[in-house]
Amino acid sequence: MHSFVYPNRFDTIIVGVGGMGSATAYHLARRGQRVLGLEQFNIPHDQGSSHGETRIIRLPYYEDSSYVMLLLRAYELWREIQRTSGQHLLHLCGSVDAGPADSWVFKGALQSAMEYELPHEVLTGKELKERFPGYNLPQDSLALFQPEGGFLTPERAILAYVFAAQALGAEIHGQEPVLRWEALGQGEGVRIHTTRAVYEADSLVITAGAWNDQQLRFLNGLAVPERQALAWFQPLKPALYQPESFPVFNLLVDEGRFYGFPVYGIPGFKIGLYHHFNETGPADAIDKGVYWEDEEALRACTAKYFPDAAGPTMTLKACMFTNAPDGHFIIDLHPQYPQVAYASACTGHGYKFASVIGEIMADLAQHRRSRHNIEPFTANRFHGRYDFGVGGELSNVTQYARREQAHPTRGRDNRRPGSMTSLERPRRGMRTVNRASAKQPSRVSHHDYAQFERGIHNRSDQPAGPSEQRAREQEWRARSFW
């Protein structure tokens, strides 16, 4: 086995060259810093949280309006890297945040839109269907439509940042796992041991996503990897689910909180469910397989609320979230070694911020502080120093977490089913289709899916009524997470 020898002293070393690490490398290289980026997988790769062809970006932030200022800067920086790379990375098709009128998703989005005077429209479920026929939401739903929402292309964006950083002199290595790091005496830097070499640098940035807690042990329990599943279904009416006719969405319904995209990049309408089956664990132990149960949980929502998208399955993929206890980001300096900075636990809503978090991490690496206000995102909030976290008051996700702890809501069991069925095996109860006589793809009825849900999930004998179901707010899947 041969080891390559590289000049081993840098201004900054970055561990993890995904969405945030690649942006950090670019911002530091642009400032004339000597940068080394280390990635344990390929660049880009599909093992973590920065893949899947598309990632939502939206301005009226229902999680907490305090994110909006960072988002405005993120948009500026996405457009900047587009110009630098010549790549189309930011696609604006509008965004929809929808749910019951009293839900945190709709009310939080409306609050952000009004507070920052963002252009927006409030539509009923009926009005939304008239405007965008691909939607079929309950008539009592309210939706906030914001025209500047859309999606990013994560793999292309990572490559754009990597190429731009390399053009400015950065050194980027794939397939080079970090074994350990150590702080040098007197705060004079760090030493990094990898499977290929040993390096030193003045500062270290750790943006390793679900693997952050392997490099920063104090994040155990604060940055928790979680399995997610995504599905792409071929629309029965493709014209309804193109970027020009279908906005990205965040949707809170009785079945959970879903997010989705128009057809782009690969065939299929894309949909996911936040905190899918609440499967958490070490990053390397998370199941990367996909199963019939994953498909059916996502298809049930699609058939009910986007029926013209519920055609044949095109793609199923697994990915990971990395969750903080309060659902917000963790961005901070190491508690003992200020030459080490990290960004972690973006809780399933962080990729859209990668451009600006790259700028923040570059600030921390160089100056130990940032031009952006990141105080609400520091780890101090988990140690009693700050009571209220993001925004200076209880945020939507934190308020929900506390309500759920005090008054658990009823509903179906959101845990991973006891037995997951491989896609290589025929699905039990599968219908036989006579292809010779079938003129168009057959649809599974809502009754069929209700039967499936009653069979595979342990519903209460006395299910919650509509008002109690709506009180779930973020949804039952978050219960064990919070």
RAVEN-V625970 format. One record per residue. N is the residue number from 1. RES is the residue in three letters. SS is DSSP state (hx for helix, st for strand, lp for the rest). PHI is phi in degrees with one decimal (none if undefined). OMEGA is omega in whole degrees, 0 to 359 (NA if undefined). Layout:
n=N res=RES ss=SS phi=PHI omega=OMEGA
n=N res=RES ss=SS phi=PHI omega=OMEGA
This chain:
n=1 res=MET ss=lp phi=none omega=183
n=2 res=HIS ss=lp phi=-109.2 omega=175
n=3 res=SER ss=lp phi=-108.6 omega=177
n=4 res=PHE ss=lp phi=-86.2 omega=181
n=5 res=VAL ss=lp phi=-104.8 omega=179
n=6 res=TYR ss=lp phi=-114.7 omega=170
n=7 res=PRO ss=lp phi=-54.5 omega=200
n=8 res=ASN ss=lp phi=-107.1 omega=178
n=9 res=ARG ss=st phi=-117.5 omega=183
n=10 res=PHE ss=st phi=-132.7 omega=171
n=11 res=ASP ss=st phi=-69.8 omega=181
n=12 res=THR ss=st phi=-141.7 omega=170
n=13 res=ILE ss=st phi=-111.3 omega=180
n=14 res=ILE ss=st phi=-114.2 omega=177
n=15 res=VAL ss=st phi=-101.7 omega=183
n=16 res=GLY ss=lp phi=103.8 omega=183
n=17 res=VAL ss=lp phi=-112.7 omega=172
n=18 res=GLY ss=lp phi=-96.7 omega=183
n=19 res=GLY ss=hx phi=-59.1 omega=185
n=20 res=MET ss=hx phi=-81.9 omega=179
n=21 res=GLY ss=hx phi=-65.1 omega=179
n=22 res=SER ss=hx phi=-65.8 omega=178
n=23 res=ALA ss=hx phi=-66.4 omega=177
n=24 res=THR ss=hx phi=-62.0 omega=179
n=25 res=ALA ss=hx phi=-58.2 omega=180
n=26 res=TYR ss=hx phi=-65.0 omega=183
n=27 res=HIS ss=hx phi=-63.8 omega=178
n=28 res=LEU ss=hx phi=-70.5 omega=179
n=29 res=ALA ss=hx phi=-62.6 omega=178
n=30 res=ARG ss=hx phi=-63.6 omega=179
n=31 res=ARG ss=lp phi=-89.0 omega=177
n=32 res=GLY ss=lp phi=86.2 omega=180
n=33 res=GLN ss=lp phi=-81.3 omega=174
n=34 res=ARG ss=lp phi=-87.9 omega=193
n=35 res=VAL ss=st phi=-121.7 omega=170
n=36 res=LEU ss=st phi=-124.2 omega=174
n=37 res=GLY ss=st phi=-107.7 omega=182
n=38 res=LEU ss=st phi=-118.7 omega=180
n=39 res=GLU ss=lp phi=-125.3 omega=183
n=40 res=GLN ss=lp phi=-75.9 omega=180
n=41 res=PHE ss=lp phi=-111.2 omega=174
n=42 res=ASN ss=lp phi=-71.6 omega=178
n=43 res=ILE ss=lp phi=-124.1 omega=351
n=44 res=PRO ss=lp phi=-79.7 omega=180
n=45 res=HIS ss=lp phi=-142.1 omega=182
n=46 res=ASP ss=lp phi=-118.4 omega=183
n=47 res=GLN ss=lp phi=-97.3 omega=188
n=48 res=GLY ss=lp phi=-120.2 omega=188
n=49 res=SER ss=lp phi=-127.4 omega=185
n=50 res=SER ss=lp phi=-121.9 omega=177
n=51 res=HIS ss=lp phi=-142.8 omega=178
n=52 res=GLY ss=lp phi=107.6 omega=173
n=53 res=GLU ss=lp phi=75.0 omega=184
n=54 res=THR ss=lp phi=-141.1 omega=174
n=55 res=ARG ss=st phi=-138.0 omega=183
n=56 res=ILE ss=st phi=-69.3 omega=166
n=57 res=ILE ss=st phi=-130.3 omega=185
n=58 res=ARG ss=lp phi=-153.1 omega=184
n=59 res=LEU ss=lp phi=-96.3 omega=183
n=60 res=PRO ss=lp phi=-75.4 omega=194
n=61 res=TYR ss=lp phi=-83.0 omega=183
n=62 res=TYR ss=lp phi=-73.2 omega=179
n=63 res=GLU ss=lp phi=-60.9 omega=176
n=64 res=ASP ss=lp phi=-176.0 omega=183
n=65 res=SER ss=hx phi=-65.4 omega=180
n=66 res=SER ss=hx phi=-64.7 omega=178
n=67 res=TYR ss=hx phi=-74.1 omega=191
n=68 res=VAL ss=hx phi=-62.8 omega=180
n=69 res=MET ss=hx phi=-61.6 omega=176
n=70 res=LEU ss=hx phi=-64.2 omega=180
n=71 res=LEU ss=hx phi=-64.2 omega=179
n=72 res=LEU ss=hx phi=-60.0 omega=177
n=73 res=ARG ss=hx phi=-69.7 omega=178
n=74 res=ALA ss=hx phi=-60.4 omega=177
n=75 res=TYR ss=hx phi=-58.4 omega=180
n=76 res=GLU ss=hx phi=-58.2 omega=184
n=77 res=LEU ss=hx phi=-75.6 omega=174
n=78 res=TRP ss=hx phi=-63.6 omega=179
n=79 res=ARG ss=hx phi=-67.4 omega=178
n=80 res=GLU ss=hx phi=-64.8 omega=181
n=81 res=ILE ss=hx phi=-70.4 omega=172
n=82 res=GLN ss=hx phi=-60.8 omega=180
n=83 res=ARG ss=hx phi=-65.0 omega=181
n=84 res=THR ss=hx phi=-64.3 omega=186
n=85 res=SER ss=hx phi=-90.8 omega=186
n=86 res=GLY ss=lp phi=73.5 omega=181
n=87 res=GLN ss=lp phi=-102.5 omega=175
n=88 res=HIS ss=lp phi=-89.1 omega=186
n=89 res=LEU ss=lp phi=-111.0 omega=184
n=90 res=LEU ss=st phi=-110.1 omega=183
n=91 res=HIS ss=st phi=-114.4 omega=183
n=92 res=LEU ss=st phi=-99.6 omega=177
n=93 res=CYS ss=lp phi=-128.3 omega=183
n=94 res=GLY ss=lp phi=90.3 omega=178
n=95 res=SER ss=st phi=-133.7 omega=178
n=96 res=VAL ss=st phi=-123.6 omega=172
n=97 res=ASP ss=st phi=-116.7 omega=192
n=98 res=ALA ss=st phi=-132.8 omega=177
n=99 res=GLY ss=st phi=172.2 omega=173
n=100 res=PRO ss=st phi=-57.6 omega=185
n=101 res=ALA ss=lp phi=-57.7 omega=183
n=102 res=ASP ss=lp phi=-97.5 omega=185
n=103 res=SER ss=lp phi=-82.8 omega=180
n=104 res=TRP ss=hx phi=-68.7 omega=180
n=105 res=VAL ss=hx phi=-67.6 omega=180
n=106 res=PHE ss=hx phi=-68.6 omega=183
n=107 res=LYS ss=hx phi=-64.8 omega=179
n=108 res=GLY ss=hx phi=-66.0 omega=178
n=109 res=ALA ss=hx phi=-65.1 omega=179
n=110 res=LEU ss=hx phi=-63.9 omega=179
n=111 res=GLN ss=hx phi=-60.0 omega=180
n=112 res=SER ss=hx phi=-63.2 omega=181
n=113 res=ALA ss=hx phi=-62.9 omega=181
n=114 res=MET ss=hx phi=-74.2 omega=182
n=115 res=GLU ss=hx phi=-63.1 omega=183
n=116 res=TYR ss=lp phi=-104.8 omega=177
n=117 res=GLU ss=lp phi=51.7 omega=178
n=118 res=LEU ss=lp phi=-83.0 omega=175
n=119 res=PRO ss=lp phi=-58.2 omega=181
n=120 res=HIS ss=lp phi=-162.5 omega=173
n=121 res=GLU ss=st phi=-132.9 omega=173
n=122 res=VAL ss=st phi=-103.7 omega=184
n=123 res=LEU ss=st phi=-125.6 omega=170
n=124 res=THR ss=st phi=-75.3 omega=177
n=125 res=GLY ss=hx phi=-57.1 omega=179
n=126 res=LYS ss=hx phi=-65.7 omega=180
n=127 res=GLU ss=hx phi=-65.6 omega=179
n=128 res=LEU ss=hx phi=-64.4 omega=179
n=129 res=LYS ss=hx phi=-65.4 omega=178
n=130 res=GLU ss=hx phi=-65.8 omega=180
n=131 res=ARG ss=hx phi=-76.1 omega=183
n=132 res=PHE ss=lp phi=-128.4 omega=189
n=133 res=PRO ss=lp phi=-62.7 omega=177
n=134 res=GLY ss=lp phi=-71.3 omega=179
n=135 res=TYR ss=lp phi=-90.9 omega=176
n=136 res=ASN ss=lp phi=-143.2 omega=185
n=137 res=LEU ss=lp phi=-82.6 omega=176
n=138 res=PRO ss=lp phi=-55.7 omega=185
n=139 res=GLN ss=lp phi=-64.8 omega=180
n=140 res=ASP ss=lp phi=-87.5 omega=175
n=141 res=SER ss=st phi=-73.8 omega=170
n=142 res=LEU ss=st phi=-120.7 omega=182
n=143 res=ALA ss=st phi=-127.4 omega=173
n=144 res=LEU ss=st phi=-101.0 omega=177
n=145 res=PHE ss=st phi=-98.8 omega=180
n=146 res=GLN ss=st phi=-127.4 omega=190
n=147 res=PRO ss=lp phi=-69.4 omega=184
n=148 res=GLU ss=lp phi=-92.8 omega=174
n=149 res=GLY ss=lp phi=-75.4 omega=179
n=150 res=GLY ss=st phi=166.5 omega=182
n=151 res=PHE ss=st phi=-146.4 omega=175
n=152 res=LEU ss=st phi=-109.3 omega=176
n=153 res=THR ss=lp phi=-107.0 omega=193
n=154 res=PRO ss=hx phi=-65.2 omega=181
n=155 res=GLU ss=hx phi=-62.2 omega=180
n=156 res=ARG ss=hx phi=-65.6 omega=180
n=157 res=ALA ss=hx phi=-67.1 omega=177
n=158 res=ILE ss=hx phi=-59.8 omega=179
n=159 res=LEU ss=hx phi=-63.2 omega=179
n=160 res=ALA ss=hx phi=-61.1 omega=179
n=161 res=TYR ss=hx phi=-67.4 omega=180
n=162 res=VAL ss=hx phi=-64.9 omega=179
n=163 res=PHE ss=hx phi=-61.4 omega=180
n=164 res=ALA ss=hx phi=-65.9 omega=178
n=165 res=ALA ss=hx phi=-65.6 omega=179
n=166 res=GLN ss=hx phi=-62.9 omega=178
n=167 res=ALA ss=hx phi=-62.7 omega=179
n=168 res=LEU ss=lp phi=-95.0 omega=174
n=169 res=GLY ss=lp phi=105.3 omega=180
n=170 res=ALA ss=lp phi=-68.9 omega=176
n=171 res=GLU ss=st phi=-109.3 omega=183
n=172 res=ILE ss=st phi=-123.7 omega=180
n=173 res=HIS ss=st phi=-120.5 omega=169
n=174 res=GLY ss=lp phi=-98.7 omega=178
n=175 res=GLN ss=lp phi=53.1 omega=179
n=176 res=GLU ss=lp phi=-137.0 omega=179
n=177 res=PRO ss=lp phi=-64.4 omega=175
n=178 res=VAL ss=st phi=-87.1 omega=179
n=179 res=LEU ss=st phi=-82.8 omega=179
n=180 res=ARG ss=st phi=-168.2 omega=173
n=181 res=TRP ss=st phi=-137.1 omega=179
n=182 res=GLU ss=st phi=-145.0 omega=178
n=183 res=ALA ss=st phi=-81.4 omega=177
n=184 res=LEU ss=lp phi=-84.9 omega=184
n=185 res=GLY ss=hx phi=-61.3 omega=177
n=186 res=GLN ss=hx phi=60.2 omega=179
n=187 res=GLY ss=hx phi=64.4 omega=186
n=188 res=GLU ss=lp phi=-88.2 omega=177
n=189 res=GLY ss=lp phi=138.3 omega=182
n=190 res=VAL ss=st phi=-139.9 omega=173
n=191 res=ARG ss=st phi=-121.5 omega=184
n=192 res=ILE ss=st phi=-116.8 omega=176
n=193 res=HIS ss=st phi=-107.2 omega=178
n=194 res=THR ss=st phi=-118.7 omega=177
n=195 res=THR ss=lp phi=-71.4 omega=184
n=196 res=ARG ss=lp phi=-117.2 omega=187
n=197 res=ALA ss=lp phi=-165.9 omega=174
n=198 res=VAL ss=st phi=-121.7 omega=182
n=199 res=TYR ss=st phi=-128.5 omega=172
n=200 res=GLU ss=st phi=-129.4 omega=179
n=201 res=ALA ss=st phi=-155.6 omega=176
n=202 res=ASP ss=st phi=-71.2 omega=182
n=203 res=SER ss=st phi=-144.2 omega=182
n=204 res=LEU ss=st phi=-129.7 omega=174
n=205 res=VAL ss=st phi=-118.9 omega=180
n=206 res=ILE ss=st phi=-112.7 omega=179
n=207 res=THR ss=lp phi=-131.2 omega=187
n=208 res=ALA ss=lp phi=-95.5 omega=174
n=209 res=GLY ss=hx phi=59.9 omega=183
n=210 res=ALA ss=hx phi=-65.4 omega=179
n=211 res=TRP ss=hx phi=-97.0 omega=181
n=212 res=ASN ss=hx phi=-59.0 omega=184
n=213 res=ASP ss=hx phi=-71.0 omega=174
n=214 res=GLN ss=hx phi=-76.3 omega=178
n=215 res=GLN ss=hx phi=-95.0 omega=183
n=216 res=LEU ss=lp phi=-132.3 omega=188
n=217 res=ARG ss=hx phi=-61.8 omega=181
n=218 res=PHE ss=hx phi=-70.1 omega=176
n=219 res=LEU ss=hx phi=-85.1 omega=176
n=220 res=ASN ss=lp phi=-58.2 omega=182
n=221 res=GLY ss=lp phi=89.2 omega=177
n=222 res=LEU ss=lp phi=-102.7 omega=178
n=223 res=ALA ss=lp phi=-128.7 omega=192
n=224 res=VAL ss=st phi=-106.6 omega=177
n=225 res=PRO ss=st phi=-65.7 omega=180
n=226 res=GLU ss=st phi=-140.6 omega=179
n=227 res=ARG ss=st phi=-75.6 omega=173
n=228 res=GLN ss=st phi=-124.7 omega=175
n=229 res=ALA ss=st phi=-130.4 omega=180
n=230 res=LEU ss=st phi=-128.5 omega=178
n=231 res=ALA ss=st phi=-131.6 omega=172
n=232 res=TRP ss=st phi=-118.9 omega=179
n=233 res=PHE ss=st phi=-112.7 omega=179
n=234 res=GLN ss=lp phi=-72.1 omega=181
n=235 res=PRO ss=lp phi=-64.2 omega=173
n=236 res=LEU ss=lp phi=-74.4 omega=175
n=237 res=LYS ss=lp phi=-125.9 omega=187
n=238 res=PRO ss=hx phi=-55.6 omega=184
n=239 res=ALA ss=hx phi=-62.8 omega=182
n=240 res=LEU ss=hx phi=-78.7 omega=188
n=241 res=TYR ss=hx phi=-123.1 omega=173
n=242 res=GLN ss=st phi=-94.2 omega=182
n=243 res=PRO ss=lp phi=-55.1 omega=181
n=244 res=GLU ss=lp phi=-77.9 omega=183
n=245 res=SER ss=lp phi=-127.2 omega=185
n=246 res=PHE ss=lp phi=-145.5 omega=177
n=247 res=PRO ss=lp phi=-74.5 omega=170
n=248 res=VAL ss=st phi=-64.2 omega=184
n=249 res=PHE ss=st phi=-143.1 omega=160
n=250 res=ASN ss=st phi=-120.9 omega=190
n=251 res=LEU ss=st phi=-131.1 omega=175
n=252 res=LEU ss=st phi=-105.5 omega=178
n=253 res=VAL ss=st phi=-133.0 omega=183
n=254 res=ASP ss=lp phi=-61.0 omega=181
n=255 res=GLU ss=lp phi=-78.2 omega=181
n=256 res=GLY ss=st phi=143.9 omega=179
n=257 res=ARG ss=st phi=-112.4 omega=187
n=258 res=PHE ss=st phi=-113.4 omega=174
n=259 res=TYR ss=st phi=-140.1 omega=184
n=260 res=GLY ss=st phi=-162.8 omega=192
n=261 res=PHE ss=st phi=-142.2 omega=169
n=262 res=PRO ss=lp phi=-71.6 omega=177
n=263 res=VAL ss=st phi=-67.0 omega=177
n=264 res=TYR ss=lp phi=-164.2 omega=173
n=265 res=GLY ss=lp phi=84.3 omega=175
n=266 res=ILE ss=lp phi=-131.3 omega=183
n=267 res=PRO ss=lp phi=-63.0 omega=171
n=268 res=GLY ss=lp phi=120.0 omega=167
n=269 res=PHE ss=st phi=-73.6 omega=186
n=270 res=LYS ss=st phi=-102.2 omega=180
n=271 res=ILE ss=st phi=-144.3 omega=175
n=272 res=GLY ss=st phi=-140.6 omega=180
n=273 res=LEU ss=st phi=-124.5 omega=180
n=274 res=TYR ss=lp phi=-59.3 omega=178
n=275 res=HIS ss=lp phi=54.2 omega=193
n=276 res=HIS ss=lp phi=-44.4 omega=176
n=277 res=PHE ss=lp phi=-119.4 omega=180
n=278 res=ASN ss=lp phi=55.6 omega=180
n=279 res=GLU ss=lp phi=-97.5 omega=182
n=280 res=THR ss=st phi=-118.5 omega=179
n=281 res=GLY ss=lp phi=161.6 omega=176
n=282 res=PRO ss=lp phi=-58.8 omega=185
n=283 res=ALA ss=hx phi=-54.9 omega=183
n=284 res=ASP ss=hx phi=-73.4 omega=180
n=285 res=ALA ss=hx phi=-98.3 omega=180
n=286 res=ILE ss=lp phi=-66.8 omega=181
n=287 res=ASP ss=lp phi=-70.8 omega=180
n=288 res=LYS ss=lp phi=-92.9 omega=178
n=289 res=GLY ss=lp phi=-75.6 omega=175
n=290 res=VAL ss=lp phi=-127.2 omega=192
n=291 res=TYR ss=st phi=-137.3 omega=177
n=292 res=TRP ss=hx phi=-55.4 omega=182
n=293 res=GLU ss=hx phi=-63.6 omega=175
n=294 res=ASP ss=hx phi=-62.1 omega=181
n=295 res=GLU ss=hx phi=-60.5 omega=186
n=296 res=GLU ss=hx phi=-69.3 omega=177
n=297 res=ALA ss=hx phi=-62.2 omega=181
n=298 res=LEU ss=hx phi=-82.0 omega=179
n=299 res=ARG ss=hx phi=-67.7 omega=180
n=300 res=ALA ss=hx phi=-58.9 omega=177
n=301 res=CYS ss=hx phi=-65.5 omega=181
n=302 res=THR ss=hx phi=-60.1 omega=182
n=303 res=ALA ss=hx phi=-63.3 omega=184
n=304 res=LYS ss=hx phi=-82.8 omega=188
n=305 res=TYR ss=hx phi=-107.3 omega=178
n=306 res=PHE ss=lp phi=-138.9 omega=192
n=307 res=PRO ss=hx phi=-59.0 omega=180
n=308 res=ASP ss=hx phi=-79.2 omega=174
n=309 res=ALA ss=hx phi=-101.3 omega=191
n=310 res=ALA ss=lp phi=-88.5 omega=176
n=311 res=GLY ss=lp phi=-91.6 omega=183
n=312 res=PRO ss=lp phi=-60.2 omega=176
n=313 res=THR ss=st phi=-71.5 omega=179
n=314 res=MET ss=st phi=-103.8 omega=183
n=315 res=THR ss=st phi=-147.5 omega=169
n=316 res=LEU ss=st phi=-128.3 omega=180
n=317 res=LYS ss=st phi=-141.4 omega=172
n=318 res=ALA ss=st phi=-110.4 omega=174
n=319 res=CYS ss=st phi=-145.5 omega=181
n=320 res=MET ss=st phi=-134.5 omega=161
n=321 res=PHE ss=st phi=-98.1 omega=169
n=322 res=THR ss=st phi=-127.2 omega=194
n=323 res=ASN ss=st phi=-104.0 omega=169
n=324 res=ALA ss=lp phi=-93.1 omega=183
n=325 res=PRO ss=lp phi=-58.1 omega=182
n=326 res=ASP ss=lp phi=-104.7 omega=176
n=327 res=GLY ss=lp phi=80.6 omega=180
n=328 res=HIS ss=lp phi=-111.6 omega=182
n=329 res=PHE ss=lp phi=-71.6 omega=168
n=330 res=ILE ss=st phi=-123.7 omega=179
n=331 res=ILE ss=st phi=-133.3 omega=188
n=332 res=ASP ss=st phi=-166.5 omega=168
n=333 res=LEU ss=st phi=-92.4 omega=176
n=334 res=HIS ss=lp phi=-59.1 omega=183
n=335 res=PRO ss=lp phi=-64.6 omega=179
n=336 res=GLN ss=lp phi=-110.3 omega=187
n=337 res=TYR ss=lp phi=-122.7 omega=185
n=338 res=PRO ss=lp phi=-66.2 omega=176
n=339 res=GLN ss=lp phi=-78.0 omega=179
n=340 res=VAL ss=st phi=-115.2 omega=178
n=341 res=ALA ss=st phi=-120.3 omega=181
n=342 res=TYR ss=st phi=-149.3 omega=171
n=343 res=ALA ss=st phi=-127.4 omega=187
n=344 res=SER ss=st phi=-151.8 omega=170
n=345 res=ALA ss=lp phi=53.1 omega=178
n=346 res=CYS ss=lp phi=-88.3 omega=161
n=347 res=THR ss=lp phi=54.6 omega=173
n=348 res=GLY ss=lp phi=80.4 omega=178
n=349 res=HIS ss=lp phi=-134.7 omega=188
n=350 res=GLY ss=lp phi=-102.8 omega=190
n=351 res=TYR ss=hx phi=-61.0 omega=182
n=352 res=LYS ss=hx phi=-58.1 omega=181
n=353 res=PHE ss=hx phi=-92.3 omega=188
n=354 res=ALA ss=hx phi=-56.8 omega=182
n=355 res=SER ss=hx phi=-64.1 omega=182
n=356 res=VAL ss=hx phi=-81.3 omega=176
n=357 res=ILE ss=hx phi=-66.3 omega=173
n=358 res=GLY ss=hx phi=-58.6 omega=177
n=359 res=GLU ss=hx phi=-66.7 omega=179
n=360 res=ILE ss=hx phi=-63.0 omega=182
n=361 res=MET ss=hx phi=-66.5 omega=175
n=362 res=ALA ss=hx phi=-63.3 omega=176
n=363 res=ASP ss=hx phi=-59.8 omega=183
n=364 res=LEU ss=hx phi=-65.0 omega=179
n=365 res=ALA ss=hx phi=-64.6 omega=182
n=366 res=GLN ss=hx phi=-84.1 omega=194
n=367 res=HIS ss=hx phi=-121.4 omega=182
n=368 res=ARG ss=lp phi=65.1 omega=175
n=369 res=ARG ss=lp phi=-156.8 omega=183
n=370 res=SER ss=lp phi=-131.2 omega=174
n=371 res=ARG ss=lp phi=-67.1 omega=180
n=372 res=HIS ss=lp phi=-91.3 omega=178
n=373 res=ASN ss=lp phi=-79.9 omega=179
n=374 res=ILE ss=lp phi=-110.2 omega=182
n=375 res=GLU ss=hx phi=-54.4 omega=179
n=376 res=PRO ss=hx phi=-64.7 omega=184
n=377 res=PHE ss=hx phi=-97.1 omega=182
n=378 res=THR ss=lp phi=-75.4 omega=182
n=379 res=ALA ss=hx phi=-70.7 omega=179
n=380 res=ASN ss=hx phi=-56.0 omega=184
n=381 res=ARG ss=hx phi=-65.5 omega=179
n=382 res=PHE ss=hx phi=-90.7 omega=183
n=383 res=HIS ss=hx phi=-122.4 omega=173
n=384 res=GLY ss=lp phi=86.2 omega=182
n=385 res=ARG ss=lp phi=-75.5 omega=179
n=386 res=TYR ss=lp phi=-121.9 omega=182
n=387 res=ASP ss=lp phi=-80.9 omega=196
n=388 res=PHE ss=lp phi=-112.5 omega=175
n=389 res=GLY ss=lp phi=67.6 omega=189
n=390 res=VAL ss=hx phi=-63.4 omega=172
n=391 res=GLY ss=hx phi=83.3 omega=178
n=392 res=GLY ss=hx phi=80.2 omega=177
n=393 res=GLU ss=lp phi=-149.8 omega=182
n=394 res=LEU ss=lp phi=-60.4 omega=181
n=395 res=SER ss=lp phi=-79.2 omega=182
n=396 res=ASN ss=hx phi=-58.6 omega=183
n=397 res=VAL ss=hx phi=-68.0 omega=179
n=398 res=THR ss=hx phi=-69.8 omega=177
n=399 res=GLN ss=hx phi=-60.1 omega=179
n=400 res=TYR ss=hx phi=-61.9 omega=182
n=401 res=ALA ss=hx phi=-58.1 omega=182
n=402 res=ARG ss=hx phi=-70.5 omega=177
n=403 res=ARG ss=hx phi=-63.6 omega=184
n=404 res=GLU ss=hx phi=-67.3 omega=177
n=405 res=GLN ss=hx phi=-65.8 omega=183
n=406 res=ALA ss=hx phi=-78.1 omega=184
n=407 res=HIS ss=lp phi=-137.1 omega=180
n=408 res=PRO ss=lp phi=-57.2 omega=180
n=409 res=THR ss=lp phi=-88.5 omega=177
n=410 res=ARG ss=lp phi=-82.6 omega=180
n=411 res=GLY ss=lp phi=148.0 omega=185
n=412 res=ARG ss=lp phi=-72.0 omega=179
n=413 res=ASP ss=lp phi=-69.8 omega=185
n=414 res=ASN ss=lp phi=-96.1 omega=181
n=415 res=ARG ss=lp phi=-78.9 omega=175
n=416 res=ARG ss=lp phi=-57.1 omega=176
n=417 res=PRO ss=lp phi=-55.5 omega=184
n=418 res=GLY ss=lp phi=-59.7 omega=179
n=419 res=SER ss=lp phi=-131.6 omega=178
n=420 res=MET ss=lp phi=-98.5 omega=186
n=421 res=THR ss=lp phi=-102.4 omega=180
n=422 res=SER ss=st phi=-62.4 omega=176
n=423 res=LEU ss=lp phi=-67.0 omega=178
n=424 res=GLU ss=lp phi=-77.8 omega=179
n=425 res=ARG ss=lp phi=-104.8 omega=176
n=426 res=PRO ss=lp phi=-59.4 omega=180
n=427 res=ARG ss=lp phi=-75.8 omega=178
n=428 res=ARG ss=lp phi=-61.2 omega=180
n=429 res=GLY ss=lp phi=83.6 omega=181
n=430 res=MET ss=lp phi=-65.2 omega=179
n=431 res=ARG ss=lp phi=-84.6 omega=176
n=432 res=THR ss=lp phi=-90.5 omega=181
n=433 res=VAL ss=lp phi=-108.2 omega=175
n=434 res=ASN ss=lp phi=-83.4 omega=186
n=435 res=ARG ss=lp phi=-66.0 omega=182
n=436 res=ALA ss=lp phi=-67.0 omega=182
n=437 res=SER ss=lp phi=-96.6 omega=182
n=438 res=ALA ss=lp phi=-79.4 omega=180
n=439 res=LYS ss=lp phi=-89.8 omega=178
n=440 res=GLN ss=lp phi=-151.7 omega=180
n=441 res=PRO ss=lp phi=-57.7 omega=178
n=442 res=SER ss=lp phi=-81.1 omega=181
n=443 res=ARG ss=lp phi=-105.5 omega=173
n=444 res=VAL ss=lp phi=-83.2 omega=185
n=445 res=SER ss=lp phi=-72.8 omega=176
n=446 res=HIS ss=hx phi=-61.7 omega=179
n=447 res=HIS ss=hx phi=-62.8 omega=178
n=448 res=ASP ss=hx phi=-59.2 omega=182
n=449 res=TYR ss=hx phi=-69.7 omega=177
n=450 res=ALA ss=hx phi=-63.8 omega=177
n=451 res=GLN ss=hx phi=-62.7 omega=179
n=452 res=PHE ss=hx phi=-59.0 omega=183
n=453 res=GLU ss=hx phi=-62.5 omega=180
n=454 res=ARG ss=hx phi=-66.2 omega=183
n=455 res=GLY ss=hx phi=-78.8 omega=189
n=456 res=ILE ss=hx phi=-95.8 omega=179
n=457 res=HIS ss=lp phi=-112.7 omega=183
n=458 res=ASN ss=lp phi=-83.1 omega=178
n=459 res=ARG ss=lp phi=-72.1 omega=175
n=460 res=SER ss=lp phi=-65.6 omega=175
n=461 res=ASP ss=lp phi=-64.0 omega=177
n=462 res=GLN ss=lp phi=-124.5 omega=186
n=463 res=PRO ss=lp phi=-63.1 omega=181
n=464 res=ALA ss=lp phi=-63.6 omega=175
n=465 res=GLY ss=lp phi=-76.1 omega=184
n=466 res=PRO ss=hx phi=-56.2 omega=183
n=467 res=SER ss=hx phi=-67.0 omega=180
n=468 res=GLU ss=hx phi=-71.6 omega=178
n=469 res=GLN ss=hx phi=-63.4 omega=180
n=470 res=ARG ss=hx phi=-65.5 omega=180
n=471 res=ALA ss=lp phi=-66.3 omega=177
n=472 res=ARG ss=lp phi=-62.5 omega=179
n=473 res=GLU ss=lp phi=58.4 omega=186
n=474 res=GLN ss=lp phi=-66.0 omega=172
n=475 res=GLU ss=lp phi=115.8 omega=188
n=476 res=TRP ss=hx phi=-61.6 omega=183
n=477 res=ARG ss=hx phi=-65.5 omega=181
n=478 res=ALA ss=hx phi=-83.3 omega=193
n=479 res=ARG ss=lp phi=-57.9 omega=182
n=480 res=SER ss=lp phi=-68.8 omega=177
n=481 res=PHE ss=lp phi=-62.4 omega=181
n=482 res=TRP ss=lp phi=-68.0 omega=NA
